[in-house]
């Protein structure tokens, strides 16, 4: 399940972030993954005051966003970190860590990237995610975010011009199983359609109910 979350940060929040970004003391991104041979970026230290303020703005905005609650069913969210990619920098194909060493540990069920500057500001830098035999690439408007399973193989393509700025975080969901989370998303959509007074035979409601019944049977069937 890959979901785009539009307008996570509003205009005032984006402006506040833009004013804070020049104050961030970026360091080598490998400080959190020193053994990586594919990570070539800059990252804000967790104790950086400007990063901490951006992290709080991003966290508050994500918590308020209704789509995040529906798609992620978040239990815990890791602290947000600002990352910077300059020309020649990238983050090669990788999978995110399963557990973050907090207290208690946070299991990464979902990864989230909030884009902080406009796509026209840089060339390259797409977030690419493998989905089966496909490669899906995303380069969103500032303030929008993408939510995707932490189990996926993904990368940030090399930046060839300008600077790419983003805030990244990970979520531990109340629902560990991705298929079960997707069923809850469909159930929420079906309920919303019913509340709006769907006409008899509404095609979207019918396909949602068919999906729920079929996939629950598949999940529960004793084979």
DASULMO-V74072 format. One record per pair of residues at least 24 apart in sequence whose C-alpha atoms are under 10 Angstrom apart, sorted by sequence separation. I is the first residue (numbers start at 0). J is the second residue. If there is no record, write none. Layout:
# DASULMO-V74072
i: [I I]
j: [J J]
This chain:
# DASULMO-V74072
i: [23 24 54 55 77 114 115 116 117 128 129 141 142 146 186 22 23 24 25 54 114 115 116 117 127 128 129 138 182 185 186 22 23 24 53 54 113 114 115 116 127 128 185 22 23 51 52 53 54 77 112 113 114 115 116 126 127 128 21 22 23 51 53 77 113 114 115 126 127 182 183 19 20 50 51 75 76 77 113 114 115 125 126 127 148 182 19 20 23 50 51 75 76 77 82 112 113 114 124 125 126 181 182 18 19 50 74 75 76 81 112 113 114 124 125 126 49 50 75 79 80 81 112 113 123 124 125 182 16 19 20 45 47 76 77 79 81 82 111 112 113 123 124 125 182 16 19 45 76 79 81 89 90 111 112 122 123 124 18 45 73 86 88 89 92 93 110 111 112 122 123 124 179 16 17 43 44 45 73 85 86 87 88 89 90 91 92 110 111 122 123 124 178 179 15 16 43 44 71 84 86 87 92 109 110 111 121 122 123 124 178 15 16 42 43 44 71 86 109 110 111 121 122 123 124 125 42 43 70 71 85 108 109 110 121 122 123 124 179 13 16 41 42 43 84 108 109 110 120 121 122 123 124 178 12 15 16 41 42 107 108 109 110 119 120 121 122 40 41 42 107 108 109 119 120 121 13 40 41 106 107 118 120 121 12 13 39 40 41 67 118 119 120 12 39 40 117 118 39 40 116 117 40 41 116 117 8 12 39 40 41 115 116 8 39 40 114 115 116 7 8 38 39 40 61 114 115 7 8 9 37 38 39 113 114 115 7 8 37 38 39 61 97 113 114 7 8 37 38 95 96 97 112 113 114 6 7 28 36 37 38 94 95 96 112 113 6 7 27 28 35 36 37 38 94 95 111 112 113 7 8 25 26 27 28 35 37 57 94 95 111 112 4 7 25 26 93 94 95 110 111 112 6 7 23 25 35 93 94 95 110 111 5 7 23 92 93 94 109 110 111 4 7 92 93 94 109 110 4 5 20 91 92 93 107 108 109 110 4 28 91 92 93 107 108 109 3 4 20 90 91 92 106 107 108 109 2 3 32 90 91 92 105 106 107 108 2 89 90 91 105 106 107 108 4 89 90 91 105 106 108 109 88 89 90 104 105 108 2 88 89 90 107 108 109 1 2 87 88 89 106 108 0 87 88 89 99 0 84 86 87 88 98 84 85 86 87 84 85 86 87 96 98 84 85 86 88 95 71 84 85 86 88 70 71 84 85 86 70 71 84 85 86 67 84 85 67 83 84 85 83 84 82 83 84 60 82 83 61 81 82 83 81 82 57 80 81 82 79 80 81 79 80 81 78 79 80 78 79 77 78 79 77 78 76 77 78 76 77 75 76 77 20 75 76 73 74 75 76 73 74 75 17 72 73 74 75 16 17 71 72 73 74 71 72 73 74 71 72 73 13 70 71 72 13 71 72 68 71 8 7 8 71 4 6 7 8 70 1 3 4 5 72 0 1 2 3 4 57 71 3 57 58 70 71 57 69 70 72 54 69 71 72 53 54 70 71 54 69 70 40 69 70 38 39 50 68 69 37 38 40 70 39 66 69 69 42 40 41 42 43 42 16 1 13 1 13 0 12 10 9 10 8 9 1 3 5 6 7 8 9 4 5 6 7 8 3 5 6 7 8 5 6 7 4 5 6 7 4 5 3 4 5 3 4 2 3 4 2 3 1 2 3 20 1 2 0 1 2 0 1 0 1 0 0 0 0 0]
j: [47 48 78 79 101 138 139 140 141 152 153 165 166 170 210 47 48 49 50 79 139 140 141 142 152 153 154 163 207 210 211 48 49 50 79 80 139 140 141 142 153 154 211 49 50 78 79 80 81 104 139 140 141 142 143 153 154 155 49 50 51 79 81 105 141 142 143 154 155 210 211 48 49 79 80 104 105 106 142 143 144 154 155 156 177 211 49 50 53 80 81 105 106 107 112 142 143 144 154 155 156 211 212 49 50 81 105 106 107 112 143 144 145 155 156 157 81 82 107 111 112 113 144 145 155 156 157 214 49 52 53 78 80 109 110 112 114 115 144 145 146 156 157 158 215 50 53 79 110 113 115 123 124 145 146 156 157 158 53 80 108 121 123 124 127 128 145 146 147 157 158 159 214 52 53 79 80 81 109 121 122 123 124 125 126 127 128 146 147 158 159 160 214 215 52 53 80 81 108 121 123 124 129 146 147 148 158 159 160 161 215 53 54 80 81 82 109 124 147 148 149 159 160 161 162 163 81 82 109 110 124 147 148 149 160 161 162 163 218 53 56 81 82 83 124 148 149 150 160 161 162 163 164 218 53 56 57 82 83 148 149 150 151 160 161 162 163 82 83 84 149 150 151 161 162 163 56 83 84 149 150 161 163 164 56 57 83 84 85 111 162 163 164 57 84 85 162 163 85 86 162 163 87 88 163 164 56 60 87 88 89 163 164 57 88 89 163 164 165 57 58 88 89 90 111 164 165 58 59 60 88 89 90 164 165 166 59 60 89 90 91 113 149 165 166 60 61 90 91 148 149 150 165 166 167 60 61 82 90 91 92 148 149 150 166 167 61 62 82 83 90 91 92 93 149 150 166 167 168 63 64 81 82 83 84 91 93 113 150 151 167 168 61 64 82 83 150 151 152 167 168 169 64 65 81 83 93 151 152 153 168 169 64 66 82 151 152 153 168 169 170 64 67 152 153 154 169 170 65 66 81 152 153 154 168 169 170 171 66 90 153 154 155 169 170 171 66 67 83 153 154 155 169 170 171 172 66 67 96 154 155 156 169 170 171 172 67 154 155 156 170 171 172 173 70 155 156 157 171 172 174 175 155 156 157 171 172 175 70 156 157 158 175 176 177 70 71 156 157 158 175 177 70 157 158 159 169 71 155 157 158 159 169 156 157 158 159 157 158 159 160 169 171 158 159 160 162 169 146 159 160 161 163 146 147 160 161 162 147 148 161 162 163 145 162 163 146 162 163 164 163 164 163 164 165 142 164 165 144 164 165 166 165 166 142 165 166 167 165 166 167 166 167 168 166 167 168 167 168 167 168 169 168 169 168 169 170 169 170 169 170 171 115 170 171 169 170 171 172 170 171 172 115 170 171 172 173 115 116 170 171 172 173 171 172 173 174 172 173 174 115 172 173 174 116 174 175 172 175 113 113 114 177 111 113 114 115 177 109 111 112 113 180 109 110 111 112 113 166 180 113 167 168 180 181 168 180 181 183 166 181 183 184 166 167 183 184 168 183 184 155 184 185 154 155 166 184 185 154 155 157 187 157 184 187 188 164 163 164 165 166 166 142 128 141 130 142 130 142 141 141 142 141 142 135 137 139 140 141 142 143 139 140 141 142 143 139 141 142 143 144 142 143 144 142 143 144 145 143 144 143 144 145 144 145 144 145 146 145 146 145 146 147 164 146 147 146 147 148 147 148 148 151 151 177 178 180 181]
